[in-house]
Amino acid sequence: MAQYEYLILMAACVAITLPLEFLLRARVYRRLPLMLPSVGVVLLVFGIWDVFGIARGHWTYNPEFITGIHLGIMPLEELVFFVVISLCALLSYEGVSTVLRWAAKRKQTEGSNSDVA
């Protein structure tokens, strides 16, 4: 079970932020043409960074906590991390933006109502 901890943690991150897509209408997953390049840039830049770090011996991954599946020298879990955290960040950003828009509309509406009174 320990070998799946990293992936379970990533699944938990998705599970925690996924409701933002529906409850706050974050619309991250529904806008693939915007989402894919955003995640792709993170995956590319940090993937290259990680490959260099692993190749140079700057960091390693404890085999006890990963599945052992590697893409080149990088563990699968590390690539999953880049995708999941990027998506979670996008969902959080869009969720906060939605709440701020709602608050601004409400404040504007309240300001309009107080002018009438």
N, C-alpha and C positions, 0 to 999 in steps of 0.2 A: 504493500500500500504506500510506503514511503516514496517509492519511485514515481508516484503520480501526484505527489503533493504540489509541485509547481503547477501542473496542469489544473489541478483542483482549485488552486488559488486563482488562476486566470479565469476559470469558469465562474467562480464566486464574484470576481470583478465584473464580468459581463452580466451576471444575474442581478447584481446590485444596481447597475446603471441602466439596464434594459428598460425598466419601467419609465424612464425619462422619455423614451421614444414615444410612448403612448400617453402617459399622464400629462406631460408638459409639451407634447407635440414637438419634440426636438427635431424630428424628420432627418436624422442622420442616415439611417439605413435606407430610407426612401429616396435619397438623393445620391445614388451611386456615382454619377459623373463628378460630383464634388468630393465625395468620401474617398473614393479609390486613389486619386492623386495625393490627397492629404496623408493617407496611411502609407501609400507607396513611397513617398519622400522619406518619411520616418524609417520605414523598413530598409530602404536603400542606404541612407546615410549611417544609421546606427548599425545596420548589418555589416557594412564595410568596416566601421569602427571596431565592432566586436571581433570580426575575423582577424584584424591586425592585432588586437589585444590578446586573443587566444593564441595566435601564431607566435607572438613574441613572449608568451608565457606570463603576461601581466595578470591574467586571471584564469581560473579554471572553474569547472562545475563539478560538484560532488556527485559521483555516479549513484550514490544512494538515493538521491532525490530527483533524478531524471530518468526518463524511460530508456535511454541508451540509443534512441533514434537520432542520427545526426544528418544534417545536410551539409556535406563537406566536413569542416571541422566544428561547425556550430551545432549545438544541441537544438532539437526541434522546439523545445520549451522557450528558448531565447527568441526565436522568430515569432512564436505565439505571443510572447510578452510584448514585442513591438507592435503587433497588430492589435491586441486586446487593449493595451494601455492607450494607444492612439484613439481607438474607438471610444473608450471610456472618457477620455479627455474631450473629444468632440461632443459626446452626449452631454457631459457636464456643462461645457461651454454653451451649447445650444439651449440647454435647460435653464441656465442662469439668464441667458439673453431673453428667453421667453418670459420668465418671471419679471425681469426688469421692464420689458415692454408692457406687460399687464399692469405693473405698478405705475408706470408713466401714464398710461391711458386712464387708470383710475384717478390719479392725481389731477389730470387734466379735466376729467369729468367732474370731480369734486370742486375744482376751481370754477368751472362753468356754472355749476349749481349754486355756489355761494354768491356769484355775481347777480343771479336772478333774485335771490332772497334779500 
